[in-house]
Amino acid sequence: MVTLKQIAEKLNISITTVSKALKDYPDVSKKTRKLVRETASMLHYKPNSFAVNLRTKESKTIGLIIPEIVHHFFSSVIKGIISQAEKKGYLVITLQSNESYELEKQQIELLLNKRVDGILISLANGTADYKHLSEIIENDTPLVMFDKIAKVVKCSKVIIDDRKAAYKATQHLIDIGCKRIAHFRGPLLPQNSIDRFLGYKQALLDNNISYDSSLVYLLNDMSFEEGKFYANQLLQDHKDVDGIFINTDLVAIGAITEFNKQGIKIPEQINIVGFSNWFMASVISPSLTTINQPGFDMGKKAFKILYKEIKDKKEKKSIVYRDEILETDLVLRESTKN
């Protein structure tokens, strides 16, 4: 690689003058600055980012850990994060925990060893112990959690009000006349799965509809195949169900596929509301009524908060943790009655 010394020798000037010229210092003449830049360009000089990072004590990289990269919501979050990181000259190391607590722990250790400037994380479904997250904070590395969070961990968080959104989804089913409303919920551990279940339950109680635990189906993988399986199970268990609030769109699309296969008319016989507003929700037949979850905005906001905390740390300012709650809205489509 071309060095400052080589440029200096070629122009017969000092290394200090070359360095200052490339940084546009005013105490170097315009003529010299122009000559140095032209020579650097001709020699294909690239600044040694590693040396710069050592000097500034910054790696200009952040770590991002998400449960799934291919998931529509998380891919939107990644785009939002990268759109902001690039503006600030940051590289984003993106890792997939695959919903594994053990893998998540290993990935955090890897990122800390890489001395990233900060970490963004959405927890795996299997994460029940948070010691590895505390180690990030003890390491004095800024941490921002988003979507799937741990309330007990002291750090900034970017979320939606899952309970309020689930309440809104269930209330819509009640408003269009549904009396027997099932819920396909996610695993027991993630906070957003808990909150969506609680929102569903509260909407029933507020409308004087008795809560029936047999109408709640606990899913593990939150997959298309599980959507099909539990739709079939629901038809065997409860032929009188006229509405379902489903924890995520992928599962809801699996359910719609199974109902279509069995000749169940949607929404005449059963109404369905999903969650996330995945692009497939608008092209499945019938199209899916769902909660719009702002993944791109969540990614942008998460990075902005992390970047501020990185700056505050560098300037030796106190970091003030904050909870940012983004708005959601109900997107009405064909899977529920008008």
C-alpha positions as CSV (number, residue, x, y, z in Angstrom):
1,M,0.0,0.0,0.0
2,V,1.1,3.5,-0.8
3,T,2.2,5.4,2.3
4,L,2.4,9.1,3.3
5,K,6.2,8.7,3.3
6,Q,6.2,7.7,-0.4
7,I,4.1,10.7,-1.4
8,A,6.4,13.0,0.7
9,E,9.5,11.5,-1.0
10,K,8.0,11.9,-4.5
11,L,7.2,15.6,-3.8
12,N,10.3,16.2,-1.7
13,I,8.3,17.6,1.2
14,S,7.8,16.4,4.8
15,I,5.4,13.7,5.9
16,T,3.7,16.2,8.2
17,T,3.0,18.5,5.2
18,V,1.5,15.6,3.2
19,S,-0.7,14.7,6.2
20,K,-1.9,18.2,6.7
21,A,-2.5,18.8,3.0
22,L,-4.7,15.7,2.8
23,K,-6.7,17.0,5.8
24,D,-7.0,20.4,4.1
25,Y,-5.2,22.3,6.8
26,P,-5.2,26.1,6.1
27,D,-1.5,26.4,7.1
28,V,-0.5,24.5,3.9
29,S,-0.8,26.5,0.7
30,K,-3.6,25.8,-1.7
31,K,-1.0,25.0,-4.4
32,T,0.7,22.4,-2.2
33,R,-2.7,20.9,-1.1
34,K,-3.7,20.5,-4.7
35,L,-0.4,18.9,-5.7
36,V,-0.5,16.5,-2.8
37,R,-4.1,15.4,-3.5
38,E,-3.3,14.9,-7.2
39,T,-0.2,12.8,-6.4
40,A,-2.1,10.8,-3.8
41,S,-4.8,10.1,-6.4
42,M,-2.3,9.2,-9.1
43,L,-0.6,6.7,-6.7
44,H,-4.0,5.3,-5.6
45,Y,-3.3,6.2,-2.0
46,K,-5.8,4.9,0.6
47,P,-5.8,6.1,4.2
48,N,-4.9,3.4,6.7
49,S,-8.2,3.1,8.5
50,F,-6.8,0.7,11.1
51,A,-4.2,3.3,12.1
52,V,-6.9,6.0,12.2
53,N,-9.1,3.8,14.3
54,L,-6.3,3.2,16.8
55,R,-5.7,6.9,17.0
56,T,-9.3,7.9,17.5
57,K,-10.1,4.8,19.6
58,E,-13.0,4.0,17.3
59,S,-13.5,0.9,15.0
60,K,-16.2,2.6,13.0
61,T,-18.1,-0.7,13.1
62,I,-21.2,-1.7,15.0
63,G,-22.6,-5.2,15.6
64,L,-26.1,-6.2,14.7
65,I,-27.6,-9.4,16.0
66,I,-31.1,-10.5,14.7
67,P,-33.0,-13.8,15.0
68,E,-33.6,-14.1,11.2
69,I,-32.2,-12.3,8.2
70,V,-34.7,-13.6,5.7
71,H,-37.7,-12.5,7.7
72,H,-39.5,-9.5,6.0
73,F,-39.6,-7.4,9.2
74,F,-35.9,-7.9,10.1
75,S,-34.8,-7.3,6.5
76,S,-36.6,-4.0,6.7
77,V,-34.9,-3.2,10.0
78,I,-31.5,-4.0,8.5
79,K,-32.1,-1.6,5.6
80,G,-33.1,1.1,8.0
81,I,-29.9,0.6,10.1
82,I,-27.6,0.5,7.1
83,S,-29.2,3.6,5.5
84,Q,-28.2,5.6,8.6
85,A,-24.9,3.9,9.3
86,E,-23.5,4.6,5.8
87,K,-24.2,8.3,6.3
88,K,-22.0,8.3,9.4
89,G,-19.2,6.1,7.8
90,Y,-20.0,3.0,9.9
91,L,-19.7,-0.6,8.8
92,V,-22.5,-2.9,10.1
93,I,-21.5,-6.5,11.0
94,T,-24.7,-8.4,10.8
95,L,-25.1,-11.8,12.5
96,Q,-28.1,-14.2,12.7
97,S,-28.8,-15.9,16.0
98,N,-31.2,-18.3,14.5
99,E,-33.4,-18.0,17.6
100,S,-30.6,-19.7,19.6
101,Y,-29.6,-18.3,23.0
102,E,-26.2,-20.1,22.9
103,L,-25.4,-18.7,19.5
104,E,-26.4,-15.3,20.6
105,K,-24.0,-15.4,23.5
106,Q,-21.1,-16.5,21.2
107,Q,-21.9,-13.7,18.8
108,I,-21.8,-11.1,21.5
109,E,-18.4,-12.4,22.6
110,L,-17.2,-12.2,19.0
111,L,-18.4,-8.6,18.6
112,L,-16.8,-7.5,21.9
113,N,-13.5,-9.1,20.8
114,K,-13.8,-7.2,17.6
115,R,-14.1,-4.0,19.7
116,V,-17.1,-2.8,17.8
117,D,-18.2,0.7,18.9
118,G,-21.8,-0.4,19.8
119,I,-24.2,-3.3,19.5
120,L,-27.8,-3.5,18.2
121,I,-29.8,-6.6,19.1
122,S,-33.2,-8.2,18.8
123,L,-33.3,-11.2,21.2
124,A,-33.7,-14.9,20.2
125,N,-36.8,-16.6,21.3
126,G,-34.7,-18.9,23.4
127,T,-33.1,-16.1,25.4
128,A,-34.1,-16.3,29.1
129,D,-30.9,-15.4,30.9
130,Y,-29.5,-11.9,30.3
131,K,-26.0,-12.1,31.8
132,H,-24.4,-11.9,28.3
133,L,-26.2,-8.6,27.7
134,S,-25.0,-7.2,31.1
135,E,-21.4,-8.0,29.9
136,I,-21.9,-5.6,27.0
137,I,-22.8,-2.8,29.4
138,E,-20.0,-3.8,31.8
139,N,-17.6,-3.6,28.9
140,D,-18.7,0.0,28.4
141,T,-20.0,-0.7,24.9
142,P,-23.3,1.1,24.0
143,L,-26.2,-1.3,23.6
144,V,-29.6,-0.7,22.0
145,M,-32.3,-3.4,21.9
146,F,-35.2,-3.4,19.4
147,D,-38.3,-5.4,18.8
148,K,-37.7,-8.4,21.0
149,I,-36.3,-6.9,24.2
150,A,-35.6,-7.7,27.9
151,K,-37.3,-5.1,30.1
152,V,-34.9,-5.8,33.0
153,V,-31.7,-4.9,31.0
154,K,-30.7,-1.3,31.5
155,C,-30.2,0.1,28.0
156,S,-32.0,2.1,25.4
157,K,-34.8,0.3,23.5
158,V,-36.8,0.8,20.3
159,I,-40.1,-1.0,20.2
160,I,-43.8,-0.7,19.3
161,D,-46.6,-1.0,21.8
162,D,-47.3,-4.7,21.1
163,R,-50.1,-4.8,23.6
164,K,-51.9,-1.8,22.1
165,A,-51.4,-3.1,18.6
166,A,-52.8,-6.6,19.5
167,Y,-55.7,-4.9,21.3
168,K,-56.4,-2.9,18.1
169,A,-56.3,-6.1,16.0
170,T,-58.7,-8.0,18.3
171,Q,-61.0,-5.0,18.7
172,H,-61.4,-4.9,14.9
173,L,-62.5,-8.5,14.9
174,I,-65.0,-7.7,17.7
175,D,-66.3,-4.6,15.9
176,I,-67.1,-6.6,12.7
177,G,-69.2,-9.0,14.8
178,C,-66.8,-11.9,15.8
179,K,-67.8,-13.6,19.0
180,R,-65.4,-16.6,19.2
181,I,-61.9,-15.3,18.6
182,A,-58.9,-17.5,18.6
183,H,-55.3,-16.5,19.0
184,F,-52.2,-18.1,17.4
185,R,-49.5,-16.8,19.7
186,G,-45.7,-17.0,19.7
187,P,-43.4,-18.8,22.2
188,L,-43.6,-18.0,25.9
189,L,-40.3,-16.1,26.3
190,P,-40.2,-13.1,23.9
191,Q,-41.7,-10.0,25.5
192,N,-43.5,-9.0,22.3
193,S,-45.2,-12.4,22.2
194,I,-46.4,-12.0,25.8
195,D,-47.6,-8.5,25.1
196,R,-49.6,-9.4,22.0
197,F,-51.3,-12.2,23.9
198,L,-52.1,-9.8,26.8
199,G,-53.5,-7.2,24.3
200,Y,-55.7,-9.9,22.7
201,K,-57.0,-11.0,26.1
202,Q,-57.7,-7.5,27.4
203,A,-59.7,-6.6,24.3
204,L,-62.0,-9.7,25.0
205,L,-62.5,-8.8,28.6
206,D,-63.2,-5.1,27.8
207,N,-66.0,-6.2,25.5
208,N,-67.5,-8.7,27.9
209,I,-66.3,-11.7,25.9
210,S,-65.2,-14.6,28.2
211,Y,-61.5,-15.5,27.8
212,D,-61.2,-19.2,26.7
213,S,-57.7,-20.6,27.0
214,S,-58.5,-23.5,24.6
215,L,-58.8,-20.8,21.8
216,V,-55.1,-19.9,22.3
217,Y,-52.6,-22.0,20.4
218,L,-48.9,-21.8,21.4
219,L,-46.6,-21.9,18.3
220,N,-42.8,-22.5,18.4
221,D,-41.4,-21.9,15.0
222,M,-43.8,-19.2,13.8
223,S,-43.6,-20.7,10.4
224,F,-45.9,-21.1,7.3
225,E,-46.1,-24.8,8.0
226,E,-47.2,-24.2,11.6
227,G,-49.9,-21.8,10.3
228,K,-51.3,-24.6,8.1
229,F,-51.1,-27.2,10.9
230,Y,-52.9,-25.1,13.6
231,A,-55.5,-23.9,11.1
232,N,-56.4,-27.5,10.5
233,Q,-56.3,-28.2,14.3
234,L,-58.5,-25.2,15.0
235,L,-61.2,-26.6,12.5
236,Q,-61.1,-29.9,14.4
237,D,-61.3,-28.3,17.9
238,H,-63.6,-25.4,17.4
239,K,-66.0,-25.3,14.5
240,D,-67.7,-22.2,15.9
241,V,-64.6,-19.9,15.8
242,D,-65.4,-16.8,13.6
243,G,-62.2,-14.8,14.0
244,I,-58.4,-15.3,14.6
245,F,-55.7,-12.9,15.6
246,I,-52.4,-14.4,14.5
247,N,-49.0,-13.3,15.9
248,T,-47.3,-12.9,12.6
249,D,-48.1,-12.7,8.9
250,L,-46.1,-15.7,7.8
251,V,-48.2,-17.9,10.1
252,A,-51.4,-16.1,9.0
253,I,-50.6,-16.8,5.3
254,G,-50.1,-20.5,6.2
255,A,-53.5,-20.5,7.9
256,I,-55.2,-18.8,4.9
257,T,-53.6,-21.4,2.6
258,E,-55.0,-24.3,4.7
259,F,-58.5,-22.7,5.0
260,N,-58.6,-22.2,1.2
261,K,-57.6,-25.8,0.7
262,Q,-60.4,-27.0,3.0
263,G,-63.0,-24.8,1.3
264,I,-63.5,-22.4,4.3
265,K,-64.6,-19.1,3.1
266,I,-62.7,-16.0,4.3
267,P,-64.1,-13.7,5.6
268,E,-67.6,-15.1,5.4
269,Q,-66.9,-18.0,7.7
270,I,-63.8,-16.9,9.5
271,N,-62.0,-13.5,9.8
272,I,-58.2,-13.3,10.1
273,V,-55.9,-10.5,11.3
274,G,-52.1,-10.9,11.1
275,F,-49.2,-8.9,12.3
276,S,-46.2,-7.2,10.6
277,N,-47.6,-6.2,7.1
278,W,-45.2,-8.4,5.2
279,F,-45.4,-7.8,1.4
280,M,-47.0,-11.2,0.9
281,A,-50.0,-10.1,3.0
282,S,-51.2,-7.9,0.1
283,V,-50.8,-10.6,-2.6
284,I,-52.3,-13.7,-0.9
285,S,-55.9,-14.4,-1.7
286,P,-57.8,-13.2,0.1
287,S,-55.4,-10.4,1.0
288,L,-54.6,-10.2,4.7
289,T,-55.8,-7.5,7.2
290,T,-52.8,-6.9,9.4
291,I,-50.9,-4.6,11.8
292,N,-48.3,-2.5,10.0
293,Q,-45.0,-2.8,12.0
294,P,-42.6,-0.1,10.9
295,G,-39.4,-2.1,10.5
296,F,-37.4,0.4,8.4
297,D,-38.2,3.3,10.8
298,M,-37.3,1.1,13.7
299,G,-33.9,0.4,12.2
300,K,-33.2,4.0,11.5
301,K,-34.2,5.1,15.0
302,A,-32.2,2.3,16.7
303,F,-29.0,3.3,14.9
304,K,-29.5,7.0,15.6
305,I,-29.9,6.3,19.3
306,L,-26.8,4.0,19.3
307,Y,-24.8,6.6,17.4
308,K,-25.6,9.3,19.9
309,E,-24.6,7.0,22.8
310,I,-21.3,6.2,21.0
311,K,-20.7,10.0,20.6
312,D,-21.6,10.7,24.2
313,K,-19.2,8.0,25.4
314,K,-16.4,9.4,23.3
315,E,-17.1,12.9,24.7
316,K,-17.3,11.5,28.2
317,K,-20.9,12.6,28.6
318,S,-23.4,10.7,30.7
319,I,-25.5,8.3,28.6
320,V,-29.2,8.7,29.2
321,Y,-31.2,5.5,28.3
322,R,-34.5,6.0,26.5
323,D,-37.4,3.9,25.3
324,E,-38.6,4.9,21.9
325,I,-42.1,3.6,21.1
326,L,-43.1,3.7,17.4
327,E,-46.7,3.9,16.2
328,T,-48.5,1.1,14.4
329,D,-51.7,1.1,12.3
330,L,-54.2,-1.5,11.2
331,V,-54.2,-2.2,7.4
332,L,-57.7,-3.3,6.3
333,R,-57.8,-5.9,3.5
334,E,-60.0,-8.8,2.3
335,S,-59.5,-11.3,5.2
336,T,-61.9,-9.4,7.4
337,K,-65.4,-8.1,6.7
338,N,-65.9,-4.4,5.9
